[in-house]
Amino acid sequence: MNKIFETPLYPYYQSVDQTASAPGHHSVVVIGAGPVGLGMAIDLAQHGIDVVVLDDNDKVSFGSRAICFAKRTLEIADRLGFGDKLVDKGVQWNLGKVFFDERKVYEFNLLAEDGHARPAFINLQQYYFEQYLVERVQEINSETPKIDVRGKNRVSAIKDHGAYSALTVTTPDGEYTIHADWVIACDGAGSPTRSMMGLDFVGRVFEDNFLIADVTMEADFPTERWFWFDPPFNRGQSALLHKQPDGVWRIDLQLGWDVDKEAEKQPDRVIPRLKAMLGDDVKFELEWVSIYTFQCRRMEKFRHGNVIFAGDSAHQVSPFGARGANSGLQDVDNLSWKLAHVIKGLAPDTLLNSYDDERIHGADENIMNSTRSTDFITPKSDISRVFRNAVLDLSEHHDFARPLVNSGRLSMPCNYVGHSLTGEDAVAGGPARSQPGMPCPDAPLEDGYLLSKLGGGFTLMTLNTDAPSPQEIEGIEIAHLEMRATSDTNKTLGERFLGTAERAIYLIRPDQHIVARWSEYDAASVQMAVATALGKTQ
Ligand SMILES: Cc1cc2nc3c(=O)[nH]c(=O)nc-3n(C[C@H](O)[C@H](O)[C@H](O)COP(=O)(O)OP(=O)(O)OC[C@H]3O[C@@H](n4cnc5c(N)ncnc54)[C@H](O)[C@@H]3O)c2cc1C
């Protein structure tokens, strides 16, 4: 077994701030080197911003945490420069099967169409995800040092000074203070920053326990997500099986509320449960066992002056639907370009309020889906259970019942249709999937895939028409992607962006979300859309 989580990947060192006579002043300090904090640092660095990352630990996280990483996360990782590593190591899957008692009642394919660079999902241990982030940090720093990750630097106090925040940092060599214009709190669900600032974190706690066992075994189960309701090996409860790399399998067994957690974690209790599920002949070894309870909650606001919360510190969901780390990476995608534009003086500070608007909308969508899944999986009353079981019975033979089966609606990219940074939709016959506010759908091109050509900055994509190039609008360089789409060339691109229209022009944000689209180029309309996307028209 890979023991990457035992190695200090960002070991403690004494930084200049610790011996300076006055507190060092930094533009951005990120608290927490989890998937969200490291992703944020990389994205900001790619925008040319220097970042200090403080983490109370010096290793990647261990134990049974995230395993399912969604297509949108892989696309963001591509933009951040570590997508290939994830996909090369991860176990790819598109197919899920649902069992009720001993019967398979339903199966679903999450990627029902071709023409995407990335699969619907990969399964990969969270420690690998974090390892690749650390390696990407090292790669960026080997060209120009931009990201200073300080292990064993625990933020123990935070004070708001209006224009900046002062952070007290506790290290093996004692305390020091640093100042930051912007603090991004990515310090996880238990966020000490949130507590130190006396901020809320409200929502619902689910009264249920889940045994999560990561086991190494040689097994010939297919690479699919299998979910059981009320199986014979865990009567009255649910179970989930997922394959991970290195011959490791994730098994989730619902236990109910009133259990002795310590006793349930012991091998003499766990092994018989697993044998009942896998059969006596399957040889396995326990890699990690834990018991989790789940909560769905969020902060009322993610932005508090110059302190901004992202990832689990801002919102938390149950794992059903794999929306934790996946939504945290969408926070990264959304916040980094906005903060970089504000720091560079290219956008007003109020642009950051749209992070609250868009990502609170994302968090609510995730909490709603995750809560519904959890309610379906763990019915809270006898009548809910009767309804749930009836849906499962019907779904075996009746199509209409299948959409009601909810074993975890898996993370989908969030869209910002109708939100404040979204501009006009002026393409008659343009497809709904590429309307303003949507994340750009991927499409195969003659030389690769569309998304690899977008992101980082603003892009004007012209399809079967033209626009001046290059252009500077509102002080920003707008890249021009000139595309042709006909029935012979880039056909899928045409289907996904033209629909029944003959030509179109799309303005696309640095996070690959569509701002506006038109049938004809009009300089004033494009300028207005860029201003809207930068929060200048509110
Ligand atoms: C059983 C389980 C299964 C899951 N499955 C999935 C899944 O399949 N897909 C998915 O997307 N998500 C899943 N998740 C959720 C996922 O693990 C989290 O959403 C993700 O880790 C959040 O990342 P983060 O960076 O916001 O926080 P964290 O990963 O918690 O990182 C926070 C970091 O902040 C540091 N820190 C804390 N306090 C301080 C301080 N005072 N000073 C400095 N540093 C500090 C911590 O050391 C840590 O490194 C699962 C979670 C669990 C528990």
The ligand as a Gaussian input file, in Angstrom:
#p B3LYP/6-31G(d) Opt

LIG

0 1
 C      -16.195000       9.651000       4.357000
 C      -16.067000      10.806000       3.434000
 C      -16.201000      10.593000       2.077000
 C      -16.109000      11.661000       1.194000
 N      -16.248000      11.425000      -0.145000
 C      -16.164000      12.453000      -1.001000
 C      -16.201000      12.216000      -2.405000
 O      -16.280000      11.080000      -2.841000
 N      -16.095000      13.291000      -3.241000
 C      -15.955000      14.572000      -2.763000
 O      -15.884000      15.502000      -3.579000
 N      -15.869000      14.813000      -1.444000
 C      -15.958000      13.800000      -0.551000
 N      -15.808000      14.030000       0.782000
 C      -15.590000      15.418000       1.253000
 C      -14.126000      15.871000       1.120000
 O      -13.284000      15.033000       1.863000
 C      -14.038000      17.314000       1.630000
 O      -15.067000      18.067000       1.023000
 C      -12.697000      17.967000       1.311000
 O      -11.639000      17.401000       2.011000
 C      -12.762000      19.466000       1.660000
 O      -11.532000      20.051000       1.370000
 P      -11.065000      21.369000       2.121000
 O       -9.748000      21.717000       1.526000
 O      -12.170000      22.363000       2.093000
 O      -10.913000      20.952000       3.657000
 P       -9.945000      19.887000       4.316000
 O       -9.639000      18.786000       3.391000
 O      -10.577000      19.522000       5.619000
 O       -8.591000      20.684000       4.573000
 C       -8.504000      21.666000       5.575000
 C       -7.037000      21.924000       5.882000
 O       -6.955000      23.006000       6.814000
 C       -5.978000      22.702000       7.786000
 N       -6.266000      23.491000       8.991000
 C       -7.295000      23.345000       9.843000
 N       -7.202000      24.255000      10.830000
 C       -6.105000      25.000000      10.587000
 C       -5.493000      26.096000      11.243000
 N       -5.984000      26.629000      12.378000
 N       -4.364000      26.633000      10.719000
 C       -3.830000      26.127000       9.576000
 N       -4.382000      25.075000       8.923000
 C       -5.506000      24.526000       9.420000
 C       -6.106000      21.180000       7.956000
 O       -4.924000      20.596000       8.473000
 C       -6.343000      20.729000       6.520000
 O       -5.139000      20.470000       5.852000
 C      -15.879000      12.975000       1.686000
 C      -15.713000      13.182000       3.058000
 C      -15.802000      12.112000       3.927000
 C      -15.609000      12.361000       5.379000

